[in-house]
Amino acid sequence: MSGGLVAIEAIARLVPQGAHVLDLGCGDGRLLAYLHEQRGCTGYGVEIDDAHVQACLQRGVDVLQINLDTGLPMFADNSFDVVLQIDTLQHLRNAETMLRETTRVGKLGVIAFPNFAHWPNRLSILRGRMPVSKRMPYEWYNTPNIRVGTHADFGVLAARNGLRVLDNFGLHEGEVVRWCPNLLASTAVYQVQRA
């Protein structure tokens, strides 16, 4: 079983069976297709990249082409059971606003992003270089990420925004990391809701 599939399964377990889902920055629609096929979910993806929108359509995933930096004014409160932000938060100009929008539009939010505090990244910084890894494959000057954060940072941000953390863990090479995820996981994963 590939690490990518294990990661999808770990995130999918945070989504209730049959949930109505909004996937922000859904990429090629792979996660939404999995949720539809394996968990009986319905919903939409939101993506801005033309090629990814086409890939979603080819997969049979309903997708809306929207710039997330404008927020989600087209959706009413609690329009979805779950709103996903998988590898999206680090690309957004106003991440805090989008986090609040995620928990306004959805009853649950599931957020995953690269964990900058992963031990190889720390070692790279100690050597005086920005980290480049399989999880963060870009150099500092050409990265699409406009911000970096850590597993621990997100817990602080969630509390600051009045969110209740229902679950959190890390992922590394497809494996779930529950012990010391801030140090040992390349990806941070949180399930949150409004308090």
Protein Blocks (a to p, Z undefined) as FASTA:
>chain_A
ZZklmmmmmmmmmpcghiacddehklnommmmmmmmmnopacddddfblklmmmmmmnop
acddddfknojmlbcehkbfbdcdehklmmpfblmlmmmmmmmmpmbdcdddddfkbmkl
mmmmmnopacddfklmccfklcfbfbdcdfklmmmmmmmnopacfbdcddeehiacfehk
llmpcbdcdddddZZ
